[in-house]
Amino acid sequence: SSGFVGSRLVEMLLERGSSTVIAFDIAAPTSTLQQRFADVQAKTGGKIIVLSQSEGDLTNAAAVEAAFKKVPKIDIVYHIGALVGPFH
């Protein structure tokens, strides 16, 4: 969720009525992105759960499984992750 497409998707999901969005990314959000997420949460009343670093490692099966247990029910998953940069 730290890239352009992922971060905008997170914001748009809340703007369009999602109550909770789990943002899963190995890179931690910048302070600017944290502020954008805080702003959209305040505006919509929605909640963003940010999982990053080892919690957001798409290549770690245990981390992915744990992410699915963060909320009681998940309606949909948008997978837009890729192995890029120094993380793989």
C-alpha contacts under 8 A as a table, 3 or more apart, distances in Angstrom:
res1	aa1	res2	aa2	distance
1	S	4	F	7.73
1	S	5	V	7.51
1	S	6	G	4.11
1	S	7	S	4.54
1	S	9	L	7.95
1	S	10	V	7.08
1	S	23	A	5.53
1	S	24	F	6.31
1	S	25	D	5.66
1	S	29	P	7.65
2	S	6	G	6.33
2	S	7	S	5.59
2	S	25	D	6.79
2	S	27	A	6.58
2	S	28	A	7.02
2	S	29	P	5.40
2	S	30	T	7.61
2	S	33	L	7.37
3	G	6	G	5.42
3	G	7	S	5.85
4	F	7	S	5.50
4	F	8	R	6.12
5	V	8	R	5.30
5	V	9	L	6.05
6	G	9	L	5.05
6	G	10	V	6.30
6	G	80	I	7.12
7	S	10	V	5.18
7	S	11	E	6.42
7	S	33	L	7.71
8	R	11	E	5.08
8	R	12	M	6.04
9	L	12	M	5.07
9	L	13	L	6.06
10	V	13	L	5.34
10	V	14	L	6.69
10	V	21	V	6.57
10	V	23	A	6.97
10	V	48	I	7.86
11	E	14	L	5.44
11	E	15	E	6.18
11	E	37	F	6.93
11	E	40	V	6.34
12	M	15	E	4.81
12	M	16	R	5.97
13	L	16	R	5.21
13	L	17	G	6.49
13	L	18	S	5.50
13	L	21	V	7.34
14	L	17	G	5.25
14	L	18	S	4.76
14	L	19	S	6.51
14	L	20	T	7.31
14	L	21	V	7.29
14	L	40	V	7.21
14	L	41	Q	7.43
14	L	44	T	6.47
14	L	46	G	5.91
14	L	47	K	7.84
15	E	18	S	7.36
15	E	40	V	7.35
15	E	44	T	6.28
17	G	44	T	7.82
17	G	46	G	7.96
18	S	21	V	7.01
18	S	46	G	6.83
19	S	45	G	7.56
19	S	46	G	4.68
19	S	47	K	6.20
20	T	46	G	5.72
20	T	47	K	4.66
20	T	48	I	5.77
20	T	49	I	7.42
21	V	46	G	7.99
21	V	47	K	6.35
21	V	48	I	4.88
21	V	49	I	6.21
22	I	48	I	5.81
22	I	49	I	4.67
22	I	50	V	6.00
22	I	51	L	7.26
22	I	67	A	7.70
23	A	48	I	6.83
23	A	49	I	5.97
23	A	50	V	4.76
23	A	51	L	6.01
24	F	50	V	6.26
24	F	51	L	4.93
24	F	52	S	6.17
24	F	55	E	7.86
24	F	56	G	4.88
24	F	57	D	7.71
24	F	58	L	7.83
24	F	67	A	7.82
25	D	28	A	6.93
25	D	50	V	7.88
25	D	51	L	6.30
25	D	52	S	4.98
25	D	53	Q	7.15
25	D	56	G	4.64
25	D	57	D	6.53
25	D	58	L	7.40
25	D	81	G	7.96
26	I	51	L	7.71
26	I	52	S	4.69
26	I	53	Q	4.50
26	I	54	S	6.64
26	I	55	E	7.43
26	I	56	G	4.64
26	I	57	D	4.98
26	I	58	L	7.31
26	I	87	F	7.81
27	A	52	S	5.77
27	A	53	Q	5.92
27	A	56	G	7.82
28	A	51	L	7.98
28	A	52	S	5.16
28	A	53	Q	6.32
29	P	32	T	7.88
29	P	33	L	5.68
29	P	34	Q	6.04
29	P	52	S	7.92
30	T	33	L	5.14
30	T	34	Q	6.12
31	S	34	Q	4.95
31	S	35	Q	6.21
32	T	35	Q	5.17
32	T	36	R	6.34
33	L	36	R	4.92
33	L	37	F	6.12
34	Q	37	F	5.12
34	Q	38	A	6.12
35	Q	38	A	4.94
35	Q	39	D	6.05
36	R	39	D	5.06
36	R	40	V	6.29
37	F	40	V	5.27
37	F	41	Q	6.14
37	F	48	I	7.19
38	A	41	Q	5.15
38	A	42	A	6.18
39	D	42	A	5.18
39	D	43	K	6.13
40	V	43	K	4.97
40	V	44	T	5.98
40	V	45	G	7.98
40	V	46	G	7.73
41	Q	44	T	5.31
41	Q	45	G	5.29
41	Q	46	G	4.98
41	Q	47	K	5.78
41	Q	48	I	7.12
42	A	45	G	5.48
42	A	46	G	7.45
51	L	55	E	5.32
51	L	56	G	4.84
51	L	67	A	7.71
52	S	55	E	5.23
52	S	56	G	4.10
52	S	57	D	7.11
53	Q	56	G	5.39
53	Q	57	D	6.43
54	S	57	D	5.27
54	S	63	A	7.23
55	E	63	A	5.38
55	E	64	V	7.96
55	E	67	A	7.74
56	G	63	A	6.47
56	G	64	V	7.40
57	D	60	N	5.46
57	D	63	A	6.32
57	D	64	V	7.38
58	L	61	A	7.29
58	L	63	A	7.25
58	L	64	V	6.34
58	L	81	G	7.62
60	N	63	A	5.32
60	N	64	V	6.44
61	A	64	V	5.14
61	A	65	E	6.14
62	A	65	E	5.08
62	A	66	A	6.05
63	A	66	A	5.07
63	A	67	A	6.19
64	V	67	A	5.14
64	V	68	F	6.65
65	E	68	F	5.33
65	E	69	K	6.83
66	A	69	K	5.16
66	A	70	K	6.77
67	A	70	K	5.42
68	F	71	V	6.91
68	F	74	I	7.37
69	K	72	P	6.73
71	V	74	I	6.95
74	I	77	V	7.62
83	L	87	F	7.06
83	L	88	H	6.07
84	V	87	F	6.60
84	V	88	H	6.87
85	G	88	H	7.13
